[in-house]
């Protein structure tokens, strides 16, 4: 997948059992709650979620907005989400299997979004600066970006040490990247802490942040 370390094969393989992980469900509930509290999604908003997976956050945000484009690179993750959409008869979610960095899925003359958000996806993307630049072009003037991800960690969070990921983010450095794309950081707070046994058998706390940034009006 161009521009990312994200492996569609890995996530395709895990899709059918993705929602069975109680720690993952607790995290996504916390992320959803924090985004809703910080952004206050409105029924006039068009939203974009990148890295939507099986839609654990998607289905919390969708009832609060006009339209939600749920984007992922895993066909099987989206298949799980599409089944939920059908079962729940949700009418305002559109799913797309695309890589936002390489795909023309949202072209120069297509829709722009009032809200762009993600949960635990940014650390899977190789070119953070380039990706944030791409997202900024899809955000309306005055639009909101809400990113939940790991604080900088020692590399022990992921079970596979060979998996290519960012080991979380330094808040000052990420704020600078957002600022470079014309985004003003409004808040940067810890919203959840994942407690996980690392490779050495120790239980470690991994803080998860939510950063809210607004695109300058023109």
N, C-alpha and C positions, 0 to 999 in steps of 0.2 A: 504494500500500500504506500503510494508515494507520499513523502513528507512526514511519515509517522513511523513509529516502532510498533504500532498496534498490529497484532496478528489476527486477521479475520478467522483463520483456521482455529486458533486457540479459543476464541470466543464462540465460534460456531459449535465447537465440541462441548463447551460448558453450558450452552444456552438452556437446554431442557431442564437442568437442575439448578440454574442460577438463583431462582427465587427461594430455594430451600435453605439457604444459608441465613440463620437468624441474625448473625452479626451484620451481614450486608443489608438485611431489611431494616434493622435498627438504624444503621447509618443513613440509608436513603430517607427514612422517615424524618430524621433530624435535619438532613439537608433540605428536604421539602418544607418543613416547618420554618426553617431559618430563611429560606428564599421568600416564602410567602410573607413572613413578618417584615423583612427588610424592603422588599420590592412593592408589596401590596398590589399584586397583579389585578388588572382591571379588564372588564369585558370588552373594552375597546382595543385591547392590545393584540398584536400579532407576535407570537413568540417562536423562537428557534431553540431547540435543545440539541446539542451535539454530543455524541456518545450516549444515546438514550438507552441502549441495551434493551432489556425486557419491559421497560416503561414504568419502573417502580416510582420514579419521580414524575415522569410524564403524566401519569394518571392522577396525580395530586394537583398538578398545575393546570392541566387542560380545562377543568370545569370553571376556572376563574378567568380565562382569557377568551378572546374571540376565535382565534385560530392558533394551532400549534403545529409546527413542522418538526417532527422527530427524526433525527438523522443518526445513522450508524453505518459502520462498514461491514457489520456481520449480518448476513442474510438470515441466519437462524435466530439470532436475538430479535430481529425485526419480525420474524414469523411468530414468535411467542407474543410479542406486543400486538401484532395484528389480530391474533386469536382473542386476546383480551378485549381489543377494540370491538370486535364482532360480538363477543359475548355480552359486553356491557352496552352495546349499541351507542358508542361514542361517535358523534358526528363531526367533531371539529379538529381531529388529529389526522395529519397527513404524514405518512412514513416515507423516508427516502434512504436507499442504500447507496451512499456516496461518500467520497473523501472530499471534504470541503476545500482542501488545498489544491487538489488536482482536477476536480470535477467542475464542469460548467453547469452544474445542477442549479445554482443560483447565479444567473448571468447578470450582466451590467444593467439590463432593463427589467429584471424580475423584481419580486417583492423585497422590501426592506423590513426590518423587524424592530419592534419597540422594546423587546426583551430578548437577549441571548443568554443562555445559562448552560451549565454543565455540572455534573457530579463525578469527581474522581476520574476524569478523562484527560485533563491537560497534561498530567505527568507521563502519559503514553505517547505524547506527540514530540517528535524530535526537535523540530524548528519552532520553538515557542514564540519567538519574535515574529516570524513569518506568519504563523497561524493567527496570532493576535491582530496582525495587520489585515489578514483576510477577513476576520470577524468584524473588524471595525468598518470595513466597506459594506457589510451587510446590515449594519446597525443604523437606524434612523438618527437624524440629528436630535439630540436630547434623549436618545434611547439608553437603556440600562443593560449592563453586562454583569452577570452574577456567576462567579466561578468558585466552586467548592473543591478543595484538593488538600493534599498533604503538606504540612509544614516540612521544612528541610529536615531530613532524617539521615541515619547512618548507613542506609542501603540495605538494612535487614528487613524492611517491610515486606517485600515480595519474596515468596517462597523459593522461586527459582533465581539463584544468583546470576544466571546467564541471561535473564530476561532484560532487554534493553528498555530502561525507563529513566526518567528523572527521579532522583531520590528526594522528592518533595521540592519545595520552593522557598527561597529566602524572600521574606515579605518586602523588604526594601527593593530588592532587585526586580521582583515581579511588578511592584508599583511603578518603577521606572519604565518598564516595558509598556505598561498600560498608558502611562503619561505620554510616551513617545508616539502613541497612536491616537492622541487627542482625547484620551479618556481621563476624567478626573476621578480619582479614588475617593469615595465617600466614606467607606467603612471597611475595616479589615479585622475580623474577629474570629476567635476560636468558637466553633459551634458544636464540636463533638470530639471525643477522644476514643480512638480504637485501642483496645487492649488485646495484644496478640502475642503468642509465644513465637519467638524468633528462632533462627536456625541453631542457636546455641542452647535452646531450651529455656531461655529466660522470658518472663512476661514483661513486655515493653509497652509503654503508652505512646501512641502516635497521634498527635493533635491534628485535627482537620479544620481548616479555615474556610471562611466565606468572605470573598472580597466583592464589594459592590462598586462599580465604576460607571460614570455617566459620560456619554459622548457629547462634546461641546456643541452647542447650537451655533448655526451659521445663518 
